[in-house]
Amino acid sequence: MESKDACKIDFFRPEDAQGVVDLYRAVYGNEYPVRSVYDTGEILRQDACGETYRMVARMADGTVVGHVAVYRSEPPNRSLCEVGQWMVRHDYRKHGIGAELMHAAVTTIPQDYQVDLWLESVCNHLTTQQTMAREGFIETGIEVDLMPESAYSRRGGGRVSTLLTFRRCSGRRQTLYLPLVYADFLQFVYHGADDGITLVIADTDLPADTVTKGSMKIYKEAGVARITVQAAGADFPAWVAEKEAEAAGTDIVVTEIFMPLTVPWTGAAIDVLRKRGFFIGGALFQWFGDDGLLMQKHAGTPNYEGILLFTERAKKITAFVRDDWRAVTGTRA
């Protein structure tokens, strides 16, 4: 094996496409739940249109041994990009390549492309969480059992949860409406990260003159349905029921709902969701341009025992989420 010194951290080049696919196969086999990562044509398209910014660790002979991507994913705010798909080939680990690669990506890309960052830190090991803590990311919630066990088949241990982590590179003044049931939790999340933010209690009914608007994406391989709510009205209970019925025949394990936190009807919408078995996920910094809120629902019993956490903040967030799941589902401790 060549030394770390022979490895160069660099922006992705078109000739790296096959090497990136080979790296996915070396790390994940053929089990990564997003199938497009195995398609060189799709990787090149994403690069050409600015949909994804990639950095690689490249050896002198052109072999790609490390990779991280910053890409536009779920958030309606196109200036909020996800950091993910971070990996180093097994025989090149323990040389600091991964940390160097991540540091280069989260410092260089926001400056060059004027984007804010978020990341889902996996909880089946501590490496990602430790790295993102060093890079100034802040935990705001946890997505319970988001990733299928098959993506980590070499480790086993059930489905894998991910911590929601954000790094604001820009900010804006906003008033956030906190559902009363989650006021203490959200005040904890925003403590120390609330410059320009006013927190008030949401106490307004769903507006009778508004029609609910939103969309749903189903990730069948992962067993996940993601629903984004842009606006909610008096028809919100029926609208959510319709979306859940639509997803019911697709072996969904986890259903997530993303909704704005800058509207006074947030509390009323949360009451509807909790009655349907949804529990808190966390805060979503700048998700809609302004901040949002994640609610989640699990088809069975979450794999809480498989969650590994690095910081005390992450542990407190996860404890609150677990307690809320118990309260919503009537599960005893």
Contacts in CASP RR format, 6 or more apart in sequence:
PFRMAT RR
TARGET T0000
AUTHOR 0000-0000-0000
METHOD contacts of the structure
MODEL  1
MESKDACKIDFFRPEDAQGVVDLYRAVYGNEYPVRSVYDTGEILRQDACG
ETYRMVARMADGTVVGHVAVYRSEPPNRSLCEVGQWMVRHDYRKHGIGAE
LMHAAVTTIPQDYQVDLWLESVCNHLTTQQTMAREGFIETGIEVDLMPES
AYSRRGGGRVSTLLTFRRCSGRRQTLYLPLVYADFLQFVYHGADDGITLV
IADTDLPADTVTKGSMKIYKEAGVARITVQAAGADFPAWVAEKEAEAAGT
DIVVTEIFMPLTVPWTGAAIDVLRKRGFFIGGALFQWFGDDGLLMQKHAG
TPNYEGILLFTERAKKITAFVRDDWRAVTGTRA
1 91 0 8 1.000
1 92 0 8 1.000
2 59 0 8 1.000
2 60 0 8 1.000
4 92 0 8 1.000
4 95 0 8 1.000
4 96 0 8 1.000
4 97 0 8 1.000
6 59 0 8 1.000
6 60 0 8 1.000
7 57 0 8 1.000
7 58 0 8 1.000
7 59 0 8 1.000
7 65 0 8 1.000
7 92 0 8 1.000
7 95 0 8 1.000
7 97 0 8 1.000
8 57 0 8 1.000
8 58 0 8 1.000
8 59 0 8 1.000
8 60 0 8 1.000
9 55 0 8 1.000
9 56 0 8 1.000
9 57 0 8 1.000
9 97 0 8 1.000
9 100 0 8 1.000
9 101 0 8 1.000
9 104 0 8 1.000
10 55 0 8 1.000
10 56 0 8 1.000
10 58 0 8 1.000
11 53 0 8 1.000
11 54 0 8 1.000
11 55 0 8 1.000
11 56 0 8 1.000
12 20 0 8 1.000
12 47 0 8 1.000
12 53 0 8 1.000
12 54 0 8 1.000
12 55 0 8 1.000
12 56 0 8 1.000
14 44 0 8 1.000
14 47 0 8 1.000
15 62 0 8 1.000
16 54 0 8 1.000
16 56 0 8 1.000
16 58 0 8 1.000
16 62 0 8 1.000
16 64 0 8 1.000
17 40 0 8 1.000
17 41 0 8 1.000
17 43 0 8 1.000
17 44 0 8 1.000
18 40 0 8 1.000
19 63 0 8 1.000
19 64 0 8 1.000
20 37 0 8 1.000
20 40 0 8 1.000
20 43 0 8 1.000
20 54 0 8 1.000
20 56 0 8 1.000
20 64 0 8 1.000
20 67 0 8 1.000
21 37 0 8 1.000
21 38 0 8 1.000
21 39 0 8 1.000
21 40 0 8 1.000
21 43 0 8 1.000
22 64 0 8 1.000
23 64 0 8 1.000
23 65 0 8 1.000
23 66 0 8 1.000
23 67 0 8 1.000
23 87 0 8 1.000
23 89 0 8 1.000
24 32 0 8 1.000
24 37 0 8 1.000
24 38 0 8 1.000
24 87 0 8 1.000
25 38 0 8 1.000
26 89 0 8 1.000
26 90 0 8 1.000
27 87 0 8 1.000
27 89 0 8 1.000
27 90 0 8 1.000
28 87 0 8 1.000
28 151 0 8 1.000
30 38 0 8 1.000
31 150 0 8 1.000
31 151 0 8 1.000
31 153 0 8 1.000
32 38 0 8 1.000
32 151 0 8 1.000
33 147 0 8 1.000
33 148 0 8 1.000
33 150 0 8 1.000
33 151 0 8 1.000
33 219 0 8 1.000
33 221 0 8 1.000
33 222 0 8 1.000
34 221 0 8 1.000
35 221 0 8 1.000
36 42 0 8 1.000
36 43 0 8 1.000
37 43 0 8 1.000
37 85 0 8 1.000
43 52 0 8 1.000
43 54 0 8 1.000
45 51 0 8 1.000
46 52 0 8 1.000
46 71 0 8 1.000
47 54 0 8 1.000
51 71 0 8 1.000
51 72 0 8 1.000
52 69 0 8 1.000
52 70 0 8 1.000
52 71 0 8 1.000
52 72 0 8 1.000
53 69 0 8 1.000
53 70 0 8 1.000
53 71 0 8 1.000
53 81 0 8 1.000
53 105 0 8 1.000
53 109 0 8 1.000
53 113 0 8 1.000
54 67 0 8 1.000
54 68 0 8 1.000
54 69 0 8 1.000
54 70 0 8 1.000
55 67 0 8 1.000
55 68 0 8 1.000
55 101 0 8 1.000
55 104 0 8 1.000
55 105 0 8 1.000
55 108 0 8 1.000
55 109 0 8 1.000
56 64 0 8 1.000
56 66 0 8 1.000
56 67 0 8 1.000
56 101 0 8 1.000
57 64 0 8 1.000
57 65 0 8 1.000
57 66 0 8 1.000
57 67 0 8 1.000
57 88 0 8 1.000
57 92 0 8 1.000
57 97 0 8 1.000
57 98 0 8 1.000
57 100 0 8 1.000
57 101 0 8 1.000
58 64 0 8 1.000
58 65 0 8 1.000
59 65 0 8 1.000
65 88 0 8 1.000
65 89 0 8 1.000
65 92 0 8 1.000
65 97 0 8 1.000
66 87 0 8 1.000
66 88 0 8 1.000
66 89 0 8 1.000
66 92 0 8 1.000
66 97 0 8 1.000
66 98 0 8 1.000
66 101 0 8 1.000
67 85 0 8 1.000
67 86 0 8 1.000
67 87 0 8 1.000
67 101 0 8 1.000
68 83 0 8 1.000
68 84 0 8 1.000
68 85 0 8 1.000
68 86 0 8 1.000
68 87 0 8 1.000
68 98 0 8 1.000
68 101 0 8 1.000
68 102 0 8 1.000
68 105 0 8 1.000
69 83 0 8 1.000
69 84 0 8 1.000
69 85 0 8 1.000
69 86 0 8 1.000
70 81 0 8 1.000
70 82 0 8 1.000
70 83 0 8 1.000
70 84 0 8 1.000
70 105 0 8 1.000
70 106 0 8 1.000
70 109 0 8 1.000
70 115 0 8 1.000
70 117 0 8 1.000
71 81 0 8 1.000
71 82 0 8 1.000
71 84 0 8 1.000
72 78 0 8 1.000
72 81 0 8 1.000
72 82 0 8 1.000
73 81 0 8 1.000
73 82 0 8 1.000
74 82 0 8 1.000
74 217 0 8 1.000
74 226 0 8 1.000
74 228 0 8 1.000
74 258 0 8 1.000
75 82 0 8 1.000
75 118 0 8 1.000
75 284 0 8 1.000
75 286 0 8 1.000
75 287 0 8 1.000
75 288 0 8 1.000
75 289 0 8 1.000
76 228 0 8 1.000
76 230 0 8 1.000
76 287 0 8 1.000
76 288 0 8 1.000
76 289 0 8 1.000
77 286 0 8 1.000
77 287 0 8 1.000
77 288 0 8 1.000
77 289 0 8 1.000
79 114 0 8 1.000
79 115 0 8 1.000
79 116 0 8 1.000
79 170 0 8 1.000
79 286 0 8 1.000
79 289 0 8 1.000
80 115 0 8 1.000
80 116 0 8 1.000
80 117 0 8 1.000
80 118 0 8 1.000
80 285 0 8 1.000
80 286 0 8 1.000
80 287 0 8 1.000
80 289 0 8 1.000
81 109 0 8 1.000
81 113 0 8 1.000
81 115 0 8 1.000
81 116 0 8 1.000
81 117 0 8 1.000
81 118 0 8 1.000
82 117 0 8 1.000
82 118 0 8 1.000
82 119 0 8 1.000
82 120 0 8 1.000
83 102 0 8 1.000
83 105 0 8 1.000
83 106 0 8 1.000
83 117 0 8 1.000
83 118 0 8 1.000
83 119 0 8 1.000
84 119 0 8 1.000
84 120 0 8 1.000
86 98 0 8 1.000
86 101 0 8 1.000
86 102 0 8 1.000
86 128 0 8 1.000
88 97 0 8 1.000
88 98 0 8 1.000
88 101 0 8 1.000
98 131 0 8 1.000
99 131 0 8 1.000
99 134 0 8 1.000
102 131 0 8 1.000
102 132 0 8 1.000
102 135 0 8 1.000
103 135 0 8 1.000
106 117 0 8 1.000
106 135 0 8 1.000
106 167 0 8 1.000
109 115 0 8 1.000
110 116 0 8 1.000
110 117 0 8 1.000
110 169 0 8 1.000
114 170 0 8 1.000
115 169 0 8 1.000
116 166 0 8 1.000
116 167 0 8 1.000
116 168 0 8 1.000
116 169 0 8 1.000
116 170 0 8 1.000
116 285 0 8 1.000
116 286 0 8 1.000
117 137 0 8 1.000
117 166 0 8 1.000
117 167 0 8 1.000
117 169 0 8 1.000
118 164 0 8 1.000
118 165 0 8 1.000
118 166 0 8 1.000
118 167 0 8 1.000
118 284 0 8 1.000
118 285 0 8 1.000
119 128 0 8 1.000
119 132 0 8 1.000
119 137 0 8 1.000
119 165 0 8 1.000
119 166 0 8 1.000
120 143 0 8 1.000
120 146 0 8 1.000
120 162 0 8 1.000
120 163 0 8 1.000
120 164 0 8 1.000
120 165 0 8 1.000
121 128 0 8 1.000
121 129 0 8 1.000
121 132 0 8 1.000
121 137 0 8 1.000
121 139 0 8 1.000
121 162 0 8 1.000
121 163 0 8 1.000
121 165 0 8 1.000
122 128 0 8 1.000
122 147 0 8 1.000
122 160 0 8 1.000
122 161 0 8 1.000
122 162 0 8 1.000
123 129 0 8 1.000
123 142 0 8 1.000
123 160 0 8 1.000
123 161 0 8 1.000
123 162 0 8 1.000
123 163 0 8 1.000
123 306 0 8 1.000
123 307 0 8 1.000
123 308 0 8 1.000
123 309 0 8 1.000
124 152 0 8 1.000
124 155 0 8 1.000
124 157 0 8 1.000
124 160 0 8 1.000
124 306 0 8 1.000
124 308 0 8 1.000
125 155 0 8 1.000
125 308 0 8 1.000
126 308 0 8 1.000
126 309 0 8 1.000
126 310 0 8 1.000
129 163 0 8 1.000
129 165 0 8 1.000
129 309 0 8 1.000
129 310 0 8 1.000
129 311 0 8 1.000
129 314 0 8 1.000
130 310 0 8 1.000
132 165 0 8 1.000
133 310 0 8 1.000
133 311 0 8 1.000
135 167 0 8 1.000
136 167 0 8 1.000
137 165 0 8 1.000
137 166 0 8 1.000
137 167 0 8 1.000
138 165 0 8 1.000
138 166 0 8 1.000
138 167 0 8 1.000
138 193 0 8 1.000
138 313 0 8 1.000
139 163 0 8 1.000
139 164 0 8 1.000
139 165 0 8 1.000
139 311 0 8 1.000
139 313 0 8 1.000
139 314 0 8 1.000
139 317 0 8 1.000
140 164 0 8 1.000
140 165 0 8 1.000
140 166 0 8 1.000
140 189 0 8 1.000
140 282 0 8 1.000
140 283 0 8 1.000
140 284 0 8 1.000
140 285 0 8 1.000
140 317 0 8 1.000
141 163 0 8 1.000
141 164 0 8 1.000
141 189 0 8 1.000
141 281 0 8 1.000
141 282 0 8 1.000
141 283 0 8 1.000
141 294 0 8 1.000
141 317 0 8 1.000
141 321 0 8 1.000
142 161 0 8 1.000
142 162 0 8 1.000
142 163 0 8 1.000
142 164 0 8 1.000
142 281 0 8 1.000
142 282 0 8 1.000
142 307 0 8 1.000
142 314 0 8 1.000
142 317 0 8 1.000
142 318 0 8 1.000
142 321 0 8 1.000
143 161 0 8 1.000
143 162 0 8 1.000
143 163 0 8 1.000
143 164 0 8 1.000
143 254 0 8 1.000
143 256 0 8 1.000
143 281 0 8 1.000
143 294 0 8 1.000
143 296 0 8 1.000
144 161 0 8 1.000
144 254 0 8 1.000
144 281 0 8 1.000
144 296 0 8 1.000
144 298 0 8 1.000
144 302 0 8 1.000
144 303 0 8 1.000
144 304 0 8 1.000
144 321 0 8 1.000
144 325 0 8 1.000
145 159 0 8 1.000
145 160 0 8 1.000
145 161 0 8 1.000
145 253 0 8 1.000
145 254 0 8 1.000
145 298 0 8 1.000
145 302 0 8 1.000
145 303 0 8 1.000
146 159 0 8 1.000
146 160 0 8 1.000
146 161 0 8 1.000
146 162 0 8 1.000
146 222 0 8 1.000
146 224 0 8 1.000
146 254 0 8 1.000
147 159 0 8 1.000
147 160 0 8 1.000
147 161 0 8 1.000
147 162 0 8 1.000
147 222 0 8 1.000
148 159 0 8 1.000
148 160 0 8 1.000
148 221 0 8 1.000
148 222 0 8 1.000
148 223 0 8 1.000
148 253 0 8 1.000
149 156 0 8 1.000
149 157 0 8 1.000
149 158 0 8 1.000
149 159 0 8 1.000
149 160 0 8 1.000
151 160 0 8 1.000
151 222 0 8 1.000
152 160 0 8 1.000
157 303 0 8 1.000
157 306 0 8 1.000
158 303 0 8 1.000
158 306 0 8 1.000
159 253 0 8 1.000
159 302 0 8 1.000
159 303 0 8 1.000
160 303 0 8 1.000
160 306 0 8 1.000
161 302 0 8 1.000
161 303 0 8 1.000
161 306 0 8 1.000
161 307 0 8 1.000
163 309 0 8 1.000
163 314 0 8 1.000
163 317 0 8 1.000
164 281 0 8 1.000
164 282 0 8 1.000
164 283 0 8 1.000
164 284 0 8 1.000
164 294 0 8 1.000
166 284 0 8 1.000
166 285 0 8 1.000
166 286 0 8 1.000
168 193 0 8 1.000
168 285 0 8 1.000
168 286 0 8 1.000
171 195 0 8 1.000
171 196 0 8 1.000
171 286 0 8 1.000
172 196 0 8 1.000
172 286 0 8 1.000
172 289 0 8 1.000
172 290 0 8 1.000
173 196 0 8 1.000
173 197 0 8 1.000
173 198 0 8 1.000
174 196 0 8 1.000
174 197 0 8 1.000
174 198 0 8 1.000
174 262 0 8 1.000
174 290 0 8 1.000
174 291 0 8 1.000
175 197 0 8 1.000
175 198 0 8 1.000
175 199 0 8 1.000
175 200 0 8 1.000
175 262 0 8 1.000
176 186 0 8 1.000
176 190 0 8 1.000
176 197 0 8 1.000
176 198 0 8 1.000
176 199 0 8 1.000
176 200 0 8 1.000
176 261 0 8 1.000
176 262 0 8 1.000
176 291 0 8 1.000
177 200 0 8 1.000
177 201 0 8 1.000
177 202 0 8 1.000
177 204 0 8 1.000
177 261 0 8 1.000
177 262 0 8 1.000
177 263 0 8 1.000
177 264 0 8 1.000
177 265 0 8 1.000
177 266 0 8 1.000
177 267 0 8 1.000
178 186 0 8 1.000
178 187 0 8 1.000
178 199 0 8 1.000
178 200 0 8 1.000
178 201 0 8 1.000
178 202 0 8 1.000
178 261 0 8 1.000
178 266 0 8 1.000
179 202 0 8 1.000
179 266 0 8 1.000
179 267 0 8 1.000
179 270 0 8 1.000
179 271 0 8 1.000
179 293 0 8 1.000
180 201 0 8 1.000
180 202 0 8 1.000
180 203 0 8 1.000
180 267 0 8 1.000
181 267 0 8 1.000
181 270 0 8 1.000
181 274 0 8 1.000
182 270 0 8 1.000
182 280 0 8 1.000
182 293 0 8 1.000
182 324 0 8 1.000
183 201 0 8 1.000
185 280 0 8 1.000
185 282 0 8 1.000
185 317 0 8 1.000
185 320 0 8 1.000
186 199 0 8 1.000
186 282 0 8 1.000
186 283 0 8 1.000
187 199 0 8 1.000
188 316 0 8 1.000
188 317 0 8 1.000
188 320 0 8 1.000
189 282 0 8 1.000
189 283 0 8 1.000
189 317 0 8 1.000
190 197 0 8 1.000
190 199 0 8 1.000
190 283 0 8 1.000
193 285 0 8 1.000
197 291 0 8 1.000
202 263 0 8 1.000
202 264 0 8 1.000
202 265 0 8 1.000
202 266 0 8 1.000
202 267 0 8 1.000
202 268 0 8 1.000
202 270 0 8 1.000
203 264 0 8 1.000
203 267 0 8 1.000
204 264 0 8 1.000
204 265 0 8 1.000
204 268 0 8 1.000
205 265 0 8 1.000
205 268 0 8 1.000
206 232 0 8 1.000
206 233 0 8 1.000
206 234 0 8 1.000
206 236 0 8 1.000
206 265 0 8 1.000
206 268 0 8 1.000
206 269 0 8 1.000
206 272 0 8 1.000
207 232 0 8 1.000
207 233 0 8 1.000
207 234 0 8 1.000
207 265 0 8 1.000
208 233 0 8 1.000
208 234 0 8 1.000
210 231 0 8 1.000
210 232 0 8 1.000
210 233 0 8 1.000
210 234 0 8 1.000
211 231 0 8 1.000
211 233 0 8 1.000
211 235 0 8 1.000
212 229 0 8 1.000
212 231 0 8 1.000
212 232 0 8 1.000
212 233 0 8 1.000
212 235 0 8 1.000
212 236 0 8 1.000
212 239 0 8 1.000
213 229 0 8 1.000
213 230 0 8 1.000
213 231 0 8 1.000
214 227 0 8 1.000
214 228 0 8 1.000
214 229 0 8 1.000
214 230 0 8 1.000
214 231 0 8 1.000
215 227 0 8 1.000
215 228 0 8 1.000
215 230 0 8 1.000
216 225 0 8 1.000
216 226 0 8 1.000
216 227 0 8 1.000
216 228 0 8 1.000
216 243 0 8 1.000
216 246 0 8 1.000
216 247 0 8 1.000
217 225 0 8 1.000
217 226 0 8 1.000
218 224 0 8 1.000
218 225 0 8 1.000
218 226 0 8 1.000
218 247 0 8 1.000
218 250 0 8 1.000
218 252 0 8 1.000
219 225 0 8 1.000
219 226 0 8 1.000
220 250 0 8 1.000
220 251 0 8 1.000
223 250 0 8 1.000
223 251 0 8 1.000
223 252 0 8 1.000
223 253 0 8 1.000
223 254 0 8 1.000
224 252 0 8 1.000
224 253 0 8 1.000
224 254 0 8 1.000
224 255 0 8 1.000
224 256 0 8 1.000
225 243 0 8 1.000
225 247 0 8 1.000
225 250 0 8 1.000
225 252 0 8 1.000
225 254 0 8 1.000
225 255 0 8 1.000
225 256 0 8 1.000
226 255 0 8 1.000
226 256 0 8 1.000
226 258 0 8 1.000
227 240 0 8 1.000
227 243 0 8 1.000
227 255 0 8 1.000
227 256 0 8 1.000
227 257 0 8 1.000
227 258 0 8 1.000
228 257 0 8 1.000
228 258 0 8 1.000
228 259 0 8 1.000
229 236 0 8 1.000
229 257 0 8 1.000
229 258 0 8 1.000
229 259 0 8 1.000
229 260 0 8 1.000
229 269 0 8 1.000
230 260 0 8 1.000
232 239 0 8 1.000
232 259 0 8 1.000
232 263 0 8 1.000
232 265 0 8 1.000
232 269 0 8 1.000
233 265 0 8 1.000
236 269 0 8 1.000
236 272 0 8 1.000
237 272 0 8 1.000
240 257 0 8 1.000
240 272 0 8 1.000
240 273 0 8 1.000
240 276 0 8 1.000
241 276 0 8 1.000
244 255 0 8 1.000
244 276 0 8 1.000
247 255 0 8 1.000
252 299 0 8 1.000
253 298 0 8 1.000
253 299 0 8 1.000
253 300 0 8 1.000
254 296 0 8 1.000
254 297 0 8 1.000
254 298 0 8 1.000
254 299 0 8 1.000
255 278 0 8 1.000
255 296 0 8 1.000
255 297 0 8 1.000
256 294 0 8 1.000
256 295 0 8 1.000
256 296 0 8 1.000
256 297 0 8 1.000
257 273 0 8 1.000
257 278 0 8 1.000
257 294 0 8 1.000
257 295 0 8 1.000
257 296 0 8 1.000
258 284 0 8 1.000
258 287 0 8 1.000
258 292 0 8 1.000
258 293 0 8 1.000
258 294 0 8 1.000
259 266 0 8 1.000
259 269 0 8 1.000
259 292 0 8 1.000
259 293 0 8 1.000
259 295 0 8 1.000
260 266 0 8 1.000
260 287 0 8 1.000
260 288 0 8 1.000
260 290 0 8 1.000
260 291 0 8 1.000
260 292 0 8 1.000
260 293 0 8 1.000
261 283 0 8 1.000
261 284 0 8 1.000
261 290 0 8 1.000
261 291 0 8 1.000
261 292 0 8 1.000
261 293 0 8 1.000
262 288 0 8 1.000
262 290 0 8 1.000
262 291 0 8 1.000
262 292 0 8 1.000
266 293 0 8 1.000
270 293 0 8 1.000
270 295 0 8 1.000
273 295 0 8 1.000
274 328 0 8 1.000
276 297 0 8 1.000
277 297 0 8 1.000
277 328 0 8 1.000
277 329 0 8 1.000
278 295 0 8 1.000
278 296 0 8 1.000
278 297 0 8 1.000
278 328 0 8 1.000
279 295 0 8 1.000
279 296 0 8 1.000
279 297 0 8 1.000
279 321 0 8 1.000
279 324 0 8 1.000
279 325 0 8 1.000
279 327 0 8 1.000
279 328 0 8 1.000
279 329 0 8 1.000
280 294 0 8 1.000
280 295 0 8 1.000
280 296 0 8 1.000
280 320 0 8 1.000
280 321 0 8 1.000
280 324 0 8 1.000
281 293 0 8 1.000
281 294 0 8 1.000
281 295 0 8 1.000
281 296 0 8 1.000
281 321 0 8 1.000
282 293 0 8 1.000
282 294 0 8 1.000
282 317 0 8 1.000
282 321 0 8 1.000
283 291 0 8 1.000
283 292 0 8 1.000
283 293 0 8 1.000
283 294 0 8 1.000
284 291 0 8 1.000
284 292 0 8 1.000
284 293 0 8 1.000
284 294 0 8 1.000
285 291 0 8 1.000
285 292 0 8 1.000
298 325 0 8 1.000
301 331 0 8 1.000
302 322 0 8 1.000
302 325 0 8 1.000
304 318 0 8 1.000
304 322 0 8 1.000
307 318 0 8 1.000
309 315 0 8 1.000
309 318 0 8 1.000
325 331 0 8 1.000
326 332 0 8 1.000
326 333 0 8 1.000
END
